[in-house]
Amino acid sequence: MNIYIDNNILIDCEEGKIKLPTKNVQYFYSYVHLQELIELGDRFEALKNKRLETIQNITNDHFIMNDDNNSLQRYIVAPETMLTCYMNPINMKIMESQKMGYKSFAIDKNRDTIIKEMDIDIRRLNNYSASDIAKQIGSLIHYYIINTSYTWQNVFSSFFNILDLIGFWRDKLTEKSNMARSYDADHAYHASICDYFVTNDKRTMNKANVVYQTYGYSTKAISLDDFIKICCV
């Protein structure tokens, strides 16, 4: 099985809180894990070597990224090599501009109006299936995505944003919540060529499964406990 692990799983492994199954399993990482490492700021240098070692030990350098045609592919490349590439001055400037964009991203002021006009029952929303959401707000999703997306990776981010906007497994609103949601969406995107996306973040898991089901991906986002049960069968 090909498995993509969320950053929360990676950190728990690093801290010795969990141990991942290894039989008939191949784990993968992406640049998003490295981006979240860089985001540690003052803690970056202290944790860098340990984090790179954790990634390498878990994934054996198996890496997922877009090719020149913006199509996800699997590669073998050491996380240290990818971090060096990612931290070149141009990429760092791009990341800084992205951070400013996330910080200034405003929650849509029309949220309450949208929820009322589309007759969304926010008390039941977290129980909606992917098909329920498609039936009730399909037109809104379509409008939002075609106006904010240029690649499949953008589609994932846009989909996560619109689901959060209407209140589906909504993130706790903080100064960093928009940027964190973008990371969640990017993890889900890179996981889309694997069998499972393993995460202990219920908000991310449920949003990811709606995107996967809507677009016909076979990938399933599941918790670590459920993943371990599958591996034990």
RODO-2510 file (C-alpha; in nm, 4 decimals, decimal comma):
residues 233
     n   res          X          Y          Z
     1     m     0,0000     0,0000     0,0000
     2     n     0,1136     0,3527    -0,0779
     3     i     0,0541     0,5810     0,2206
     4     y     0,0861     0,9560     0,2571
     5     i     0,1130     1,0756     0,6169
     6     d    -0,0008     1,4111     0,7486
     7     n     0,2414     1,6291     0,9425
     8     n     0,0670     1,5507     1,2725
     9     i     0,1456     1,1804     1,2240
    10     l     0,5055     1,2616     1,1366
    11     i     0,5533     1,4660     1,4541
    12     d     0,3974     1,1968     1,6731
    13     c     0,6405     0,9438     1,5249
    14     e     0,9313     1,1780     1,5882
    15     e     0,8292     1,2234     1,9508
    16     g     0,7936     0,8489     2,0019
    17     k     0,4192     0,8657     2,0653
    18     i     0,3294     0,6238     1,7851
    19     k     0,4885     0,3547     1,5724
    20     l     0,3738     0,3062     1,2147
    21     p     0,3140    -0,0372     1,0604
    22     t     0,5888    -0,1340     0,8156
    23     k     0,4699    -0,4582     0,6537
    24     n     0,3639    -0,4180     0,2878
    25     v     0,3533    -0,0396     0,3279
    26     q     0,5390     0,2429     0,1530
    27     y     0,5161     0,5907     0,3035
    28     f     0,5606     0,9165     0,1142
    29     y     0,6398     1,2785     0,1959
    30     s     0,6100     1,6031    -0,0022
    31     y     0,7471     1,9561     0,0043
    32     v     0,4607     2,0494     0,2388
    33     h     0,6282     1,8600     0,5246
    34     l     0,9420     2,0646     0,4601
    35     q     0,7443     2,3877     0,4371
    36     e     0,5922     2,3217     0,7775
    37     l     0,9416     2,2565     0,9123
    38     i     1,0617     2,5925     0,7841
    39     e     0,7556     2,7544     0,9433
    40     l     0,8948     2,6645     1,2867
    41     g     1,1008     2,9842     1,2715
    42     d     1,3352     3,0053     1,5695
    43     r     1,2938     2,6318     1,6330
    44     f     1,3915     2,5388     1,2774
    45     e     1,7662     2,4913     1,3302
    46     a     1,7179     2,2955     1,6521
    47     l     1,4701     2,0524     1,4939
    48     k     1,5914     2,0414     1,1331
    49     n     1,8265     1,7424     1,1510
    50     k     1,5911     1,5362     1,3642
    51     r     1,2939     1,6109     1,1374
    52     l     1,4870     1,5228     0,8226
    53     e     1,6008     1,1993     0,9844
    54     t     1,2419     1,1172     1,0833
    55     i     1,1155     1,1752     0,7290
    56     q     1,3960     0,9663     0,5818
    57     n     1,3477     0,6787     0,8251
    58     i     0,9725     0,6619     0,7632
    59     t     0,9648     0,7139     0,3859
    60     n     1,3038     0,5825     0,2709
    61     d     1,3267     0,8979     0,0570
    62     h     1,0010     0,8317    -0,1317
    63     f     0,8768     1,1706    -0,2439
    64     i     0,5699     1,3028    -0,4287
    65     m     0,5722     1,6178    -0,6398
    66     n     0,4326     1,7677    -0,9594
    67     d     0,6161     1,7073    -1,2841
    68     d     0,6517     1,9714    -1,5561
    69     n     0,2922     1,9063    -1,6618
    70     n     0,1533     1,9635    -1,3107
    71     s     0,0847     1,5933    -1,2756
    72     l     0,1769     1,4203    -0,9501
    73     q     0,4562     1,1643    -0,9714
    74     r     0,6509     0,9492    -0,7266
    75     y     1,0267     0,9945    -0,6930
    76     i     1,3111     0,8874    -0,4689
    77     v     1,4993     1,1868    -0,3306
    78     a     1,6432     1,2581     0,0135
    79     p     1,4528     1,5148     0,2241
    80     e     1,7790     1,7006     0,2930
    81     t     1,8275     1,7485    -0,0814
    82     m     1,4718     1,8725    -0,1252
    83     l     1,5046     2,1099     0,1707
    84     t     1,8203     2,2620     0,0204
    85     c     1,6390     2,3161    -0,3097
    86     y     1,3324     2,4534    -0,1401
    87     m     1,5285     2,7031     0,0687
    88     n     1,6902     2,8820    -0,2238
    89     p     1,6280     3,2611    -0,2156
    90     i     1,3639     3,2592    -0,4899
    91     n     1,1505     2,9919    -0,3243
    92     m     1,1835     3,1624     0,0131
    93     k     1,0534     3,4893    -0,1336
    94     i     0,7605     3,3060    -0,2907
    95     m     0,6760     3,1421     0,0406
    96     e     0,6937     3,4753     0,2237
    97     s     0,4518     3,6329    -0,0234
    98     q     0,2172     3,3374     0,0231
    99     k     0,2277     3,3842     0,3999
   100     m     0,1270     3,7484     0,3618
   101     g    -0,1599     3,6421     0,1393
   102     y    -0,2868     3,3885     0,3911
   103     k    -0,2580     3,6421     0,6712
   104     s    -0,4678     3,8963     0,4855
   105     f    -0,7226     3,6446     0,3538
   106     a    -1,0611     3,7623     0,4798
   107     i    -1,3513     3,5379     0,5739
   108     d    -1,6246     3,5985     0,3198
   109     k    -1,8619     3,8602     0,4625
   110     n    -2,1480     3,7002     0,2700
   111     r    -2,1188     3,3682     0,4545
   112     d    -2,4448     3,4049     0,6498
   113     t    -2,6308     3,5107     0,3361
   114     i    -2,4973     3,2152     0,1391
   115     i    -2,5938     2,9700     0,4137
   116     k    -2,9465     3,1171     0,4310
   117     e    -3,0038     3,1316     0,0548
   118     m    -2,8824     2,7748     0,0001
   119     d    -3,0841     2,6485     0,2969
   120     i    -2,7834     2,4887     0,4653
   121     d    -2,8575     2,3416     0,8067
   122     i    -2,5309     2,4153     0,9881
   123     r    -2,6440     2,1958     1,2805
   124     r    -2,6388     1,8909     1,0519
   125     l    -2,3666     2,0007     0,8143
   126     n    -2,0891     1,7842     0,9562
   127     n    -2,3067     1,4798     0,8916
   128     y    -2,3473     1,5604     0,5222
   129     s    -2,2017     1,3059     0,2808
   130     a    -2,0092     1,4095    -0,0295
   131     s    -2,3210     1,3485    -0,2398
   132     d    -2,5334     1,5568     0,0008
   133     i    -2,2910     1,8469    -0,0329
   134     a    -2,2789     1,8135    -0,4110
   135     k    -2,6585     1,8234    -0,4314
   136     q    -2,7053     2,1188    -0,1988
   137     i    -2,4132     2,3468    -0,2807
   138     g    -2,2776     2,2015    -0,6039
   139     s    -2,3389     2,5238    -0,7956
   140     l    -2,1579     2,7284    -0,5294
   141     i    -1,8604     2,4909    -0,5316
   142     h    -1,8438     2,5039    -0,9101
   143     y    -1,8609     2,8845    -0,9198
   144     y    -1,6001     2,9255    -0,6461
   145     i    -1,3535     2,6773    -0,7930
   146     i    -1,3624     2,8007    -1,1520
   147     n    -1,2959     3,1535    -1,0269
   148     t    -1,0033     3,0653    -0,7976
   149     s    -0,8369     2,7582    -0,9485
   150     y    -0,5837     2,7044    -1,2258
   151     t    -0,4389     2,3623    -1,1407
   152     w    -0,5661     2,0556    -0,9572
   153     q    -0,3662     2,1663    -0,6563
   154     n    -0,5599     2,4949    -0,6620
   155     v    -0,8836     2,2980    -0,6845
   156     f    -0,8046     2,1214    -0,3578
   157     s    -0,7309     2,4520    -0,1828
   158     s    -1,0433     2,6139    -0,3246
   159     f    -1,2579     2,3178    -0,2258
   160     f    -1,1199     2,3205     0,1299
   161     n    -1,1870     2,6952     0,1524
   162     i    -1,5471     2,6761     0,0355
   163     l    -1,6213     2,3798     0,2646
   164     d    -1,4763     2,5753     0,5549
   165     l    -1,6681     2,8873     0,4552
   166     i    -2,0052     2,7145     0,4788
   167     g    -1,9064     2,5504     0,8075
   168     f    -1,8265     2,1917     0,7068
   169     w    -1,5825     2,0703     0,9721
   170     r    -1,4818     2,4330     1,0046
   171     d    -1,1351     2,5217     1,1335
   172     k    -1,0954     2,7193     1,4515
   173     l    -1,0429     3,0761     1,3374
   174     t    -0,6959     3,2047     1,4270
   175     e    -0,4375     3,4316     1,2692
   176     k    -0,2779     3,1260     1,1070
   177     s    -0,5874     2,9181     1,0274
   178     n    -0,6026     3,0153     0,6589
   179     m    -0,2400     2,9242     0,6009
   180     a    -0,2814     2,6009     0,7997
   181     r    -0,5848     2,5082     0,5881
   182     s    -0,3791     2,5642     0,2753
   183     y    -0,1201     2,3197     0,4106
   184     d    -0,3984     2,0708     0,4875
   185     a    -0,5306     2,0987     0,1321
   186     d    -0,1813     2,0596    -0,0142
   187     h    -0,1228     1,7452     0,1935
   188     a    -0,4551     1,6050     0,0704
   189     y    -0,3597     1,6885    -0,2870
   190     h    -0,0250     1,5082    -0,2696
   191     a    -0,1934     1,2108    -0,1049
   192     s    -0,4321     1,1748    -0,3992
   193     i    -0,2013     0,9312    -0,5828
   194     c    -0,1755     0,7062    -0,2769
   195     d    -0,4140     0,4500    -0,1330
   196     y    -0,4571     0,6295     0,1977
   197     f    -0,4020     0,9727     0,3475
   198     v    -0,3406     0,9097     0,7174
   199     t    -0,4212     1,2018     0,9457
   200     n    -0,5443     1,2544     1,3006
   201     d    -0,7014     1,5887     1,2095
   202     k    -1,0743     1,5180     1,1731
   203     r    -1,1376     1,8487     0,9963
   204     t    -0,8762     1,7732     0,7328
   205     m    -0,9861     1,4107     0,7008
   206     n    -1,3515     1,4930     0,6373
   207     k    -1,2796     1,7762     0,3938
   208     a    -1,0314     1,5593     0,2028
   209     n    -1,2812     1,2749     0,1675
   210     v    -1,5411     1,5077     0,0186
   211     v    -1,2899     1,6231    -0,2446
   212     y    -1,1779     1,2670    -0,3172
   213     q    -1,5344     1,1397    -0,3552
   214     t    -1,6493     1,4373    -0,5589
   215     y    -1,3751     1,3934    -0,8187
   216     g    -1,3640     1,0139    -0,8181
   217     y    -1,0301     0,9587    -0,6450
   218     s    -0,9831     0,6145    -0,4911
   219     t    -0,7768     0,7661    -0,2079
   220     k    -0,9334     0,7585     0,1375
   221     a    -0,8411     0,9871     0,4264
   222     i    -0,8439     0,7882     0,7496
   223     s    -0,7281     0,8135     1,1098
   224     l    -0,4163     0,6395     1,2364
   225     d    -0,6275     0,3975     1,4424
   226     d    -0,8283     0,2926     1,1368
   227     f    -0,5116     0,2605     0,9312
   228     i    -0,3551     0,0292     1,1910
   229     k    -0,6721    -0,1855     1,1867
   230     i    -0,6447    -0,2176     0,8086
   231     c    -0,2794    -0,3195     0,8341
   232     c    -0,3619    -0,5823     1,0956
   233     v    -0,6205    -0,7587     0,8772
***
